[in-house]
């Protein structure tokens, strides 16, 4: 298999991937209707990861491509993780701004409106 001579993927594979993606979409919707507490985030991220993996491997033909292509796809995801890490490290280490809500990154500890009044 070379990039100039790609393998012929049967139509059955594409239909199967499409059906699996639809089932994962319905599962994601169904889980959104349930209150699973902190498990909701874990479940939806796992489903999204599975969908992303199917799309990258089959619909973008990374599975049938050269190892160099796989390296560059992996490098793209590493770069995405670096960008998310840099963004979160900036956001999570910011201090409170005078006159604004305290600890905006801690959900559930919002001060009441009376606590947020500026002195006259």
C-alpha positions as CSV (number, residue, x, y, z in Angstrom):
1,X,0.0,0.0,0.0
2,X,1.4,3.3,-1.1
3,X,-0.3,6.7,-1.1
4,X,-0.5,6.4,-4.8
5,X,-2.1,3.0,-4.6
6,X,-4.6,3.2,-1.7
7,X,-6.6,0.1,-0.7
8,X,-10.2,-0.2,-1.9
9,X,-12.3,0.0,1.2
10,X,-15.6,-1.9,0.8
11,X,-18.9,0.1,1.1
12,X,-19.9,-2.2,4.0
13,X,-17.1,-0.7,6.1
14,X,-18.4,2.8,5.6
15,X,-21.9,1.8,6.3
16,X,-20.8,0.0,9.5
17,X,-18.8,3.0,10.7
18,X,-21.8,5.2,10.0
19,X,-24.1,3.0,12.0
20,X,-21.7,2.8,14.9
21,X,-21.4,6.6,14.9
22,X,-25.2,7.0,14.9
23,X,-25.4,4.5,17.8
24,X,-22.7,6.4,19.7
25,X,-24.6,9.6,19.1
26,X,-27.8,8.1,20.4
27,X,-26.0,6.8,23.4
28,X,-24.5,10.2,24.1
29,X,-28.0,11.8,23.8
30,X,-29.4,9.1,26.2
31,X,-26.7,9.7,28.8
32,X,-27.4,13.4,28.6
33,X,-31.0,12.7,29.7
34,X,-29.7,11.0,32.9
35,X,-28.2,12.6,35.9
36,X,-25.1,10.5,36.6
37,X,-23.2,13.1,38.6
38,X,-19.5,13.3,37.7
39,X,-19.8,10.2,35.6
40,X,-21.7,12.2,32.9
41,X,-18.5,14.0,31.9
42,X,-16.4,10.8,31.8
43,X,-19.0,9.0,29.7
44,X,-19.5,11.8,27.2
45,X,-15.8,12.3,26.8
46,X,-15.3,8.6,26.3
47,X,-18.0,8.5,23.7
48,X,-16.5,11.6,22.0
49,X,-13.1,9.9,22.0
50,X,-14.5,6.8,20.4
51,X,-16.3,8.8,17.7
52,X,-13.1,10.8,17.0
53,X,-11.1,7.6,16.7
54,X,-13.5,6.0,14.3
55,X,-13.5,9.2,12.1
56,X,-9.8,9.6,12.1
57,X,-8.9,6.0,11.5
58,X,-11.6,5.1,8.9
59,X,-13.1,8.2,7.3
60,X,-9.7,10.0,7.1
61,X,-8.0,6.8,6.0
62,X,-5.3,7.0,8.6
63,X,-5.6,3.3,9.2
64,X,-4.7,2.5,5.6
65,X,-1.9,5.1,5.3
66,X,1.8,5.1,6.0
67,X,3.4,5.1,9.4
68,X,4.6,8.7,8.7
69,X,1.0,9.8,8.4
70,X,0.2,8.2,11.7
71,X,3.2,10.0,13.3
72,X,2.0,13.4,12.1
73,X,-1.6,12.7,13.2
74,X,-0.2,11.8,16.7
75,X,1.9,14.9,16.7
76,X,-1.2,17.0,15.9
77,X,-2.9,15.5,19.0
78,X,0.1,16.1,21.1
79,X,0.2,19.7,20.0
80,X,-3.6,20.0,20.9
81,X,-2.8,18.7,24.4
82,X,0.0,21.2,24.8
83,X,-2.4,24.0,23.8
84,X,-5.1,22.8,26.2
85,X,-2.5,22.5,29.0
86,X,-1.2,26.0,28.4
87,X,-4.7,27.4,28.4
88,X,-5.7,25.6,31.5
89,X,-2.5,26.4,33.4
90,X,-3.1,30.1,32.7
91,X,-6.8,30.0,33.6
92,X,-6.5,27.9,36.8
93,X,-3.6,29.9,38.3
94,X,-5.2,33.3,38.1
95,X,-5.9,35.0,41.3
96,X,-9.1,36.9,42.3
97,X,-9.6,40.2,40.7
98,X,-10.7,43.0,43.1
99,X,-14.4,43.7,42.7
100,X,-15.0,40.5,40.8
101,X,-16.2,37.0,41.8
102,X,-13.7,35.0,43.9
103,X,-12.3,31.7,42.7
104,X,-14.1,31.6,39.4
105,X,-12.6,28.2,38.6
106,X,-14.1,26.5,41.6
107,X,-17.7,25.7,40.7
108,X,-20.2,25.8,43.5
109,X,-18.4,28.4,45.6
110,X,-19.8,31.5,44.0
111,X,-20.3,34.3,46.6
112,X,-23.8,35.6,47.1
113,X,-24.6,39.0,45.3
114,X,-24.3,40.7,48.7
115,X,-20.7,39.5,49.1
116,X,-19.8,40.9,45.7
117,X,-20.8,44.5,46.5
118,X,-18.1,47.1,46.1
119,X,-17.6,49.4,49.0
120,X,-19.0,52.9,48.5
